[in-house]
């Protein structure tokens, strides 16, 4: 237990270091790129990214989790995973590349075709990363994995910004994603140096195949949940409104995208190691979500409070239409973190079927809600998304507590004080903005400082053990 705990804590530290080191540069780069581009540019980028995300979900990258479940090295299994990944992703690459023209005509966006074709190469490239990624996660070697992801993030941001500054418009972000994926594939294979080969021997693979398929199904359902708004808004309202909506959504999701994936892959590996110890699972679930709640509420709700200032100052007036989307989605984002944490824990325990039902219900709620909400524009779509998601969250957590051996009151107690502190922080921040009466950088900085102080003081008053909790995480 102590060895696993130390490996998980070490993984968290290295992941946070890698993410923290890339965060500042990545965020600055993102703001610069958005400021340079137009809503129409971002609409094209969002649609292309959504199409490639669907291919990634359908691809066999999820089979890296099979290698984690195995726990010990198995050359035969690695060859099987590589062969399936290569064949399936090659097929998906051909389908996407050849159908890009038809997709562009459907959305009445001629410039979309070549962007989709460029990004379709990433679908093929990722097949060569599945095995080494699985090996690093299985062996809990999060230091090299985090550093490689750091290099990928920095290269993506630097390349995208360079192309944007040189007038490549909507091409800048796809080109950054294209080159950074190649860099990631080269680095992760050089780190593992695991020789893999195409095989026709799939004996003994059936049990792993079933597990991997449920992982893929989960990712596909997750894609529907995350990208339904893109396709519905793009078709119903057009490319430019989609671009405005996608910027608001991207800003609201930015902290989640930069940290959640890494923390959840560590969580998955950690729970996989203790899946036969119910009491330990319950303990770590409650404690991890307590720590998450301390971090996520001030970040996301603080962003919602200063959304108009952030967008007006950093992105320019042409993006002010994204403010309401940013605010509505940011308010719901902390609960997305808890959902991801819960799904990661359940998957680590070896039961992806449980998550499949959760995601299936989510997919039944989100698309119809957005289809109705879009009649009131992008703000209506954001409201519909948030309400439908929060209804799902309450149902999903109630269903998951029993499986994880967690008491409802323990979870609520873990997140209650950060929620109260977050509400007071938002109220204080809005009061400062109202008092200052302008949209200057000084007002933004003052509001952030006031909000941070309010949150910290309130949390310390309500929860005197919070400092000990943070010290335990540090040590």
KOLTITOR-463547 format. One line per 2 residues: number of its first residue (from 1); their letters; for each residue x, y, z of C-alpha. Coordinates in Angstrom, 3 decimals. Layout:
% KOLTITOR-463547
NUM = a = X:Y:Z ~ ...
This chain:
% KOLTITOR-463547
1 = xx = 0.000:0.000:0.000 ~ 2.733:2.487:0.959
3 = xx = 4.625:1.785:-2.279 ~ 1.516:2.362:-4.386
5 = xx = 0.702:5.508:-2.433 ~ 4.200:6.886:-2.936
7 = xx = 4.069:6.105:-6.651 ~ 0.715:7.848:-7.022
9 = xx = 1.891:10.894:-5.034 ~ 5.099:11.016:-7.064
11 = xx = 3.037:10.805:-10.232 ~ 0.815:13.648:-9.071
13 = xx = 3.837:15.812:-8.241 ~ 5.516:15.235:-11.581
15 = xx = 2.276:15.735:-13.475 ~ 1.530:18.970:-11.656
17 = xx = 5.091:20.144:-12.260 ~ 4.871:19.377:-15.968
19 = xx = 1.460:20.974:-16.299 ~ 2.461:23.959:-14.208
21 = xx = 5.612:24.519:-16.255 ~ 3.665:24.486:-19.509
23 = xx = 0.556:26.231:-18.202 ~ 1.737:29.832:-18.278
25 = xx = 3.274:29.634:-21.751 ~ 0.365:27.608:-23.103
27 = xx = -2.259:30.000:-21.774 ~ -0.439:33.070:-23.055
29 = xx = -0.054:31.406:-26.439 ~ -3.747:30.444:-26.519
31 = xx = -4.850:34.001:-25.734 ~ -2.563:35.438:-28.408
33 = xx = -3.809:32.987:-31.032 ~ -7.481:33.615:-30.205
35 = xx = -6.904:37.374:-30.310 ~ -5.392:37.101:-33.786
37 = xx = -8.041:34.813:-35.269 ~ -11.715:35.478:-36.025
39 = xx = -14.915:33.659:-34.987 ~ -15.122:32.176:-38.479
41 = xx = -11.553:30.838:-38.145 ~ -12.407:29.226:-34.840
43 = xx = -15.581:27.710:-36.241 ~ -13.533:25.861:-38.857
45 = xx = -11.005:24.748:-36.243 ~ -13.714:23.539:-33.863
47 = xx = -15.464:21.436:-36.523 ~ -12.205:19.891:-37.741
49 = xx = -11.126:19.107:-34.194 ~ -14.493:17.528:-33.424
51 = xx = -14.281:15.237:-36.451 ~ -10.782:14.097:-35.512
53 = xx = -11.858:13.630:-31.891 ~ -14.529:11.224:-33.109
55 = xx = -11.872:9.195:-34.914 ~ -9.694:9.226:-31.795
57 = xx = -12.620:7.909:-29.768 ~ -13.338:5.160:-32.289
59 = xx = -9.640:4.316:-32.606 ~ -7.866:1.783:-30.454
61 = xx = -5.902:4.225:-28.304 ~ -8.098:3.019:-25.446
63 = xx = -6.340:-0.328:-25.615 ~ -3.378:1.179:-23.786
65 = xx = -5.550:0.630:-20.686 ~ -5.463:-3.093:-21.424
67 = xx = -1.696:-3.029:-20.895 ~ -2.221:-1.252:-17.556
69 = xx = -4.664:-3.927:-16.431 ~ -2.154:-6.696:-17.241
71 = xx = 0.257:-5.260:-14.603 ~ 3.200:-7.399:-15.853
73 = xx = 4.976:-7.168:-19.188 ~ 3.622:-9.352:-21.973
75 = xx = 5.300:-9.051:-25.386 ~ 2.561:-11.039:-27.076
77 = xx = -0.130:-8.711:-25.695 ~ 1.833:-5.640:-26.783
79 = xx = 2.062:-6.993:-30.332 ~ -1.653:-7.739:-30.361
81 = xx = -2.525:-4.241:-29.167 ~ -0.174:-2.648:-31.708
83 = xx = -1.572:-4.680:-34.617 ~ -5.197:-3.840:-33.842
85 = xx = -4.344:-0.189:-33.256 ~ -2.512:0.121:-36.539
87 = xx = -5.201:-1.597:-38.643 ~ -8.168:0.230:-37.126
89 = xx = -6.538:3.657:-37.131 ~ -5.349:3.179:-40.705
91 = xx = -8.920:2.422:-41.749 ~ -10.195:5.491:-39.890
93 = xx = -7.522:7.655:-41.526 ~ -8.618:6.541:-44.994
95 = xx = -12.309:7.139:-44.225 ~ -11.761:10.617:-42.788
97 = xx = -9.337:11.746:-45.488 ~ -11.597:10.626:-48.324
99 = xx = -14.827:11.989:-46.817 ~ -13.488:15.423:-45.818
101 = xx = -14.955:17.070:-48.925 ~ -18.459:15.774:-48.239
103 = xx = -18.272:16.947:-44.630 ~ -17.169:20.424:-45.723
105 = xx = -20.128:20.676:-48.116 ~ -22.575:19.521:-45.411
107 = xx = -21.518:22.373:-43.125 ~ -21.145:24.814:-46.030
109 = xx = -17.512:25.416:-45.056 ~ -15.190:24.846:-48.070
111 = xx = -12.041:25.620:-46.039 ~ -12.827:22.738:-43.710
113 = xx = -11.806:20.001:-46.164 ~ -8.023:20.441:-46.183
115 = xx = -7.856:21.093:-42.427 ~ -9.620:17.796:-41.739
117 = xx = -7.311:15.984:-44.135 ~ -4.216:17.352:-42.386
119 = xx = -5.443:16.398:-38.925 ~ -6.482:12.933:-40.111
121 = xx = -2.768:12.042:-40.189 ~ -2.775:12.338:-36.374
123 = xx = -5.246:9.452:-36.235 ~ -2.679:7.238:-37.915
125 = xx = 0.250:8.590:-35.886 ~ -1.404:7.863:-32.560
127 = xx = -1.439:4.126:-33.337 ~ 2.332:4.152:-32.738
129 = xx = 1.913:5.648:-29.249 ~ -0.624:3.200:-27.798
131 = xx = 1.797:0.533:-26.570 ~ 4.495:2.817:-25.094
133 = xx = 1.828:4.933:-23.364 ~ 0.306:1.824:-21.822
135 = xx = 3.690:0.554:-20.639 ~ 4.600:3.836:-18.933
137 = xx = 1.220:4.009:-17.186 ~ 1.370:0.351:-16.187
139 = xx = 4.815:0.780:-14.651 ~ 3.638:4.069:-13.063
141 = xx = 6.555:5.905:-14.695 ~ 4.783:9.223:-14.614
143 = xx = 7.924:11.337:-14.555 ~ 9.028:10.561:-18.147
145 = xx = 5.416:10.506:-19.348 ~ 4.756:13.917:-17.800
147 = xx = 7.923:15.401:-19.271 ~ 7.045:14.104:-22.732
149 = xx = 3.565:15.567:-22.414 ~ 5.177:18.823:-21.306
151 = xx = 7.306:18.940:-24.456 ~ 4.239:18.152:-26.558
153 = xx = 2.204:20.939:-24.939 ~ 4.979:23.500:-25.288
155 = xx = 5.691:22.589:-28.897 ~ 1.991:22.711:-29.754
157 = xx = 1.623:26.176:-28.226 ~ 4.842:27.523:-29.771
159 = xx = 4.121:26.192:-33.259 ~ 0.504:27.402:-33.247
161 = xx = 1.522:30.872:-32.085 ~ 4.326:31.094:-34.656
163 = xx = 2.005:30.234:-37.525 ~ -0.709:32.608:-36.242
165 = xx = 1.750:35.506:-36.013 ~ 2.833:34.803:-39.580
167 = xx = -0.659:35.069:-41.024 ~ -1.664:31.406:-41.346
169 = xx = -5.105:32.184:-39.799 ~ -7.190:29.032:-39.168
171 = xx = -4.271:26.826:-40.228 ~ -2.171:27.787:-37.191
173 = xx = -3.845:25.533:-34.606 ~ -4.142:22.429:-36.861
175 = xx = -0.476:22.775:-37.824 ~ 0.494:23.003:-34.155
177 = xx = -1.496:19.859:-33.380 ~ -0.011:18.027:-36.357
179 = xx = 3.656:18.675:-35.569 ~ 3.302:18.262:-31.798
181 = xx = 1.724:14.820:-32.282 ~ 4.730:13.727:-34.338
183 = xx = 7.052:15.031:-31.621 ~ 5.068:13.144:-28.964
185 = xx = 5.195:9.876:-30.933 ~ 8.956:10.108:-31.445
187 = xx = 9.704:10.950:-27.811 ~ 7.453:8.340:-26.199
189 = xx = 8.849:5.561:-28.390 ~ 12.420:6.642:-27.682
191 = xx = 11.672:6.513:-23.945 ~ 10.149:3.014:-23.882
193 = xx = 12.094:1.387:-26.714 ~ 9.632:-1.489:-26.727
195 = xx = 9.901:-3.477:-29.938 ~ 6.502:-4.327:-31.345
197 = xx = 5.532:-6.212:-34.467 ~ 2.420:-7.034:-36.446
199 = xx = 1.029:-10.377:-35.339 ~ -1.710:-12.730:-36.474
201 = xx = -1.793:-14.629:-33.204 ~ -4.674:-13.328:-31.100
203 = xx = -5.061:-16.329:-28.836 ~ -5.912:-15.321:-25.270
205 = xx = -6.807:-11.794:-26.315 ~ -10.585:-12.101:-26.068
207 = xx = -10.879:-10.997:-22.421 ~ -8.632:-8.000:-23.052
209 = xx = -10.509:-7.196:-26.259 ~ -13.804:-7.041:-24.386
211 = xx = -12.289:-4.699:-21.796 ~ -10.737:-2.543:-24.506
213 = xx = -13.968:-2.360:-26.483 ~ -15.868:-1.073:-23.482
215 = xx = -13.177:1.554:-23.043 ~ -13.655:2.593:-26.685
217 = xx = -17.428:2.636:-26.309 ~ -17.025:4.859:-23.253
219 = xx = -14.781:7.235:-25.179 ~ -17.215:7.354:-28.084
221 = xx = -20.108:8.155:-25.754 ~ -17.934:10.759:-24.064
223 = xx = -17.268:12.280:-27.483 ~ -21.000:12.535:-28.185
225 = xx = -21.470:14.281:-24.862 ~ -18.589:16.714:-25.415
227 = xx = -19.016:17.492:-29.115 ~ -22.762:17.290:-29.729
229 = xx = -22.936:21.063:-29.244 ~ -20.302:21.597:-31.964
231 = xx = -22.209:19.755:-34.673 ~ -25.643:21.074:-33.653
233 = xx = -24.530:24.718:-33.398 ~ -22.386:24.479:-36.546
235 = xx = -25.319:23.197:-38.592 ~ -28.091:25.294:-37.010
237 = xx = -26.352:28.654:-36.495 ~ -23.338:28.600:-38.824
239 = xx = -19.544:28.681:-38.609 ~ -19.038:32.141:-37.047
241 = xx = -21.493:31.632:-34.123 ~ -19.892:28.234:-33.572
243 = xx = -16.511:29.976:-33.390 ~ -17.776:32.366:-30.726
245 = xx = -19.345:29.530:-28.736 ~ -16.223:27.369:-29.033
247 = xx = -13.980:30.137:-27.642 ~ -16.233:30.522:-24.601
249 = xx = -16.308:26.762:-24.175 ~ -12.561:26.425:-24.662
251 = xx = -11.798:29.066:-22.042 ~ -14.187:27.436:-19.566
253 = xx = -12.584:24.045:-20.166 ~ -8.981:25.261:-20.287
255 = xx = -7.925:24.297:-16.727 ~ -9.745:20.966:-17.070
257 = xx = -8.069:20.127:-20.368 ~ -4.628:21.043:-19.060
259 = xx = -4.748:19.003:-15.852 ~ -7.611:16.513:-15.686
261 = xx = -6.331:14.068:-18.294 ~ -2.995:13.613:-16.542
263 = xx = -4.449:13.402:-13.045 ~ -7.063:10.908:-14.196
265 = xx = -4.537:8.628:-15.862 ~ -2.617:8.580:-12.564
267 = xx = -5.869:7.983:-10.686 ~ -6.754:5.140:-13.026
269 = xx = -3.414:3.427:-12.473 ~ -3.602:3.926:-8.705
271 = xx = -7.110:2.480:-8.376 ~ -6.108:-0.449:-10.592
273 = xx = -3.482:-1.339:-7.977 ~ -5.890:-1.281:-4.981
275 = xx = -9.068:-2.536:-6.639 ~ -9.276:-5.503:-4.246
277 = xx = -9.256:-3.251:-1.167 ~ -12.738:-1.601:-0.876
279 = xx = -11.930:0.450:2.223 ~ -8.820:1.897:0.615
281 = xx = -10.787:2.742:-2.537 ~ -13.412:4.635:-0.528
283 = xx = -10.808:6.465:1.539 ~ -8.723:7.635:-1.415
285 = xx = -11.819:8.603:-3.406 ~ -13.133:10.904:-0.689
287 = xx = -9.725:12.410:0.081 ~ -8.809:12.977:-3.567
289 = xx = -12.120:14.704:-4.243 ~ -11.670:16.831:-1.141
291 = xx = -8.345:18.052:-2.470 ~ -9.826:18.558:-5.943
293 = xx = -12.698:20.612:-4.526 ~ -10.258:22.934:-2.741
295 = xx = -8.614:23.625:-6.109 ~ -11.397:23.575:-8.691
297 = xx = -14.062:25.822:-7.180 ~ -11.886:28.937:-6.870
299 = xx = -10.410:28.387:-10.339 ~ -13.597:27.809:-12.328
301 = xx = -15.980:30.022:-10.367 ~ -13.342:32.725:-10.185
303 = xx = -13.042:32.635:-13.985 ~ -16.827:32.938:-14.306
305 = xx = -16.825:36.019:-12.079 ~ -14.191:37.861:-14.141
307 = xx = -15.138:36.427:-17.542 ~ -16.103:39.728:-19.149
309 = xx = -12.870:41.381:-18.039 ~ -10.735:38.463:-19.208
311 = xx = -12.285:38.324:-22.658 ~ -12.467:42.100:-23.153
313 = xx = -8.873:42.749:-22.070 ~ -7.069:39.667:-23.353
315 = xx = -9.042:38.752:-26.468 ~ -10.672:41.976:-27.640
317 = xx = -14.200:43.235:-28.159 ~ -14.892:40.928:-31.120
319 = xx = -15.078:38.022:-28.644 ~ -17.435:39.590:-26.061
321 = xx = -20.239:37.397:-27.412 ~ -18.446:34.442:-25.803
323 = xx = -18.731:35.870:-22.257 ~ -22.091:34.335:-21.375
325 = xx = -21.009:30.924:-22.721 ~ -17.786:31.157:-20.723
327 = xx = -19.661:31.987:-17.514 ~ -22.388:29.360:-17.798
329 = xx = -20.019:26.518:-18.614 ~ -17.376:27.543:-16.049
331 = xx = -19.946:27.364:-13.254 ~ -20.609:23.703:-14.114
333 = xx = -16.982:22.681:-14.702 ~ -16.073:21.699:-11.088
335 = xx = -18.685:18.963:-11.281 ~ -17.116:17.753:-14.542
337 = xx = -13.903:17.246:-12.579 ~ -15.760:15.123:-10.028
339 = xx = -17.384:13.106:-12.801 ~ -14.016:12.424:-14.426
341 = xx = -12.537:11.472:-11.056 ~ -15.404:9.062:-10.421
343 = xx = -15.244:7.466:-13.861 ~ -11.476:7.102:-13.587
345 = xx = -11.834:5.324:-10.234 ~ -14.491:2.931:-11.535
347 = xx = -12.503:2.187:-14.692 ~ -9.411:1.544:-12.583
349 = xx = -11.404:-0.996:-10.588 ~ -11.906:-2.865:-13.840
351 = xx = -15.570:-2.141:-14.556 ~ -15.881:0.076:-17.653
353 = xx = -19.433:-1.258:-18.201 ~ -20.556:0.792:-15.198
355 = xx = -19.289:3.975:-16.814 ~ -20.828:3.016:-20.131
357 = xx = -24.322:3.249:-18.702 ~ -23.502:6.595:-17.108
359 = xx = -22.256:8.004:-20.398 ~ -25.168:6.512:-22.320
361 = xx = -27.636:8.376:-20.093 ~ -25.581:11.558:-20.494
363 = xx = -25.744:11.209:-24.278 ~ -29.515:10.846:-24.092
365 = xx = -29.741:14.140:-22.183 ~ -27.210:16.499:-23.770
367 = xx = -27.895:16.497:-27.557 ~ -31.698:16.929:-27.311
369 = xx = -31.241:19.666:-24.701 ~ -28.833:21.584:-26.944
371 = xx = -31.112:21.088:-29.955 ~ -33.840:22.873:-28.002
373 = xx = -31.564:25.502:-26.448 ~ -29.983:26.489:-29.769
375 = xx = -33.267:28.145:-30.730 ~ -32.196:30.954:-28.370
377 = xx = -28.711:31.216:-29.848 ~ -25.393:30.221:-28.299
379 = xx = -26.468:31.433:-24.841 ~ -29.492:29.137:-24.986
381 = xx = -27.251:26.241:-25.993 ~ -24.935:26.906:-23.021
383 = xx = -27.847:27.095:-20.573 ~ -29.305:23.855:-21.920
385 = xx = -25.937:22.103:-21.645 ~ -25.383:23.210:-18.049
387 = xx = -28.853:22.271:-16.789 ~ -28.833:18.870:-18.495
389 = xx = -25.343:18.129:-17.209 ~ -26.101:19.013:-13.576
391 = xx = -29.204:16.782:-13.638 ~ -27.058:13.945:-14.922
393 = xx = -24.355:14.606:-12.324 ~ -26.745:14.184:-9.391
395 = xx = -28.036:10.889:-10.828 ~ -24.554:9.606:-11.711
397 = xx = -22.953:10.288:-8.331 ~ -25.866:8.699:-6.475
399 = xx = -25.415:5.589:-8.578 ~ -21.617:5.501:-8.175
401 = xx = -21.345:5.896:-4.390 ~ -22.608:2.383:-3.695
403 = xx = -20.180:0.803:-6.126 ~ -17.233:2.699:-4.622
405 = xx = -18.308:1.949:-1.043 ~ -18.550:5.685:-0.381
407 = xx = -21.138:7.334:1.879 ~ -23.027:10.270:0.392
409 = xx = -22.497:12.358:3.506 ~ -18.724:11.799:3.372
411 = xx = -18.535:13.100:-0.193 ~ -20.768:16.082:0.521
413 = xx = -18.733:16.917:3.629 ~ -15.562:16.834:1.506
415 = xx = -16.835:19.444:-0.988 ~ -19.254:21.546:1.098
417 = xx = -16.796:24.027:2.629 ~ -14.997:24.784:-0.657
419 = xx = -18.435:25.394:-2.247 ~ -19.410:27.921:0.439
421 = xx = -16.008:29.583:0.174 ~ -16.367:29.700:-3.616
423 = xx = -19.790:31.378:-3.443 ~ -18.491:34.082:-1.098
425 = xx = -15.462:34.535:-3.369 ~ -17.715:35.145:-6.401
427 = xx = -19.849:37.671:-4.506 ~ -16.779:39.547:-3.317
429 = xx = -15.230:39.543:-6.800 ~ -18.396:40.957:-8.384
431 = xx = -18.583:43.657:-5.719 ~ -15.017:44.740:-6.459
433 = xx = -15.721:44.896:-10.200 ~ -18.869:46.949:-9.576
435 = xx = -17.022:49.293:-7.210 ~ -14.105:49.850:-9.625
437 = xx = -16.592:50.647:-12.391 ~ -14.380:50.065:-15.443
439 = xx = -12.938:47.233:-17.527 ~ -9.249:47.931:-17.018
441 = xx = -6.418:45.549:-16.239 ~ -6.196:47.118:-12.773
443 = xx = -9.809:46.143:-12.125 ~ -9.153:42.573:-13.282
445 = xx = -6.095:42.194:-11.045 ~ -7.877:43.781:-8.071
447 = xx = -10.873:41.488:-8.495 ~ -8.679:38.390:-8.713
449 = xx = -6.701:39.337:-5.595 ~ -9.874:40.144:-3.628
451 = xx = -11.471:36.880:-4.688 ~ -8.392:34.838:-3.817
453 = xx = -8.081:36.428:-0.382 ~ -11.785:35.938:0.326
455 = xx = -11.677:32.284:-0.691 ~ -8.525:31.528:1.295
457 = xx = -9.664:33.261:4.490 ~ -13.163:31.771:4.347
459 = xx = -11.826:28.269:3.758 ~ -9.352:28.571:6.629
461 = xx = -12.129:29.727:8.947 ~ -14.517:26.960:7.893
463 = xx = -11.935:24.180:7.633 ~ -8.992:24.425:10.007
465 = xx = -7.664:21.088:8.784 ~ -7.201:22.306:5.210
467 = xx = -3.563:23.267:5.814 ~ -2.794:19.768:7.090
469 = xx = -4.518:18.309:4.037 ~ -2.353:20.373:1.706
471 = xx = 0.787:19.500:3.672 ~ -0.020:15.799:3.345
473 = xx = -0.330:16.228:-0.404 ~ 2.982:18.077:-0.505
475 = x = 4.763:15.458:1.567
